Amino acid sequence: MIKDKISLEKLLQRMYWIEAEMEQLGTWEARIEMMEDNVAALETLSHDSDQHGEIIKKWLIKGNINIPTEAPPGLPKHIFDFDGLASPEMFRIIMKYEILAMNVYKDMSNTDPEIIKELLPEENDASDFLSDMEQLIKDESMHAGICKKQIGGFTKVMY
């Protein structure tokens, strides 16, 4: 459970960066390497990452938290290198980040309610925030499933 405002703020910034920058770059790099293979799955992941970035951005703005313009501390500037990898291997790597995102959204949904109220004092914001986190958890779970399907028998990561 997240028990302080600074931890929640940092997680929101990191997740914004992951959704808006890292996952987008990853899906584009994968698309370049795969060409026509698996484009529909990558489109879904890319489209949803755009939406997730906007959801997190909304909470950064409401919480009066700086929107990162470069990788926040604790995150590498670049995470994906798909050069020479087969399609299942690329999806295995992407799946790790989908599972990471799902777990971080679960952590954020388990934030001490007083911390959420401290960050988001406006009426209904706390419940709207939790509702968004629940939707993000569902989406990331679905993304992990999409990746798992693309991986087939190649899977190594379990959640």
Stockholm file with secondary structure:
# STOCKHOLM 1.0

chainA/1-159         MIKDKISLEKLLQRMYWIEAEMEQLGTWEARIEMMEDNVAALETLSHDSDQHGEIIKKWLIKGNINIPTEAPPGLPKHIFDFDGLASPEMFRIIMKYEILAMNVYKDMSNTDPEIIKELLPEENDASDFLSDMEQLIKDESMHAGICKKQIGGFTKVMY
#=GR chainA/1-159 SS CCCSHHHHHHHHHHHHHIIIIIHHHHHHHHHHHHTTTTHHHHHHHHHHHHHHHHHHHHHHHHTTCCCCSSCCTTSCSCCCCCTTCCHHHHHHHHHHHHHHHHHHHHHHHTSCHHHHHHHCCSTTHHHHHHHHHHHHHHHHHHHHHHHHHHHGGGCCCCC
#=GC SS_cons         CCCSHHHHHHHHHHHHHIIIIIHHHHHHHHHHHHTTTTHHHHHHHHHHHHHHHHHHHHHHHHTTCCCCSSCCTTSCSCCCCCTTCCHHHHHHHHHHHHHHHHHHHHHHHTSCHHHHHHHCCSTTHHHHHHHHHHHHHHHHHHHHHHHHHHHGGGCCCCC
//
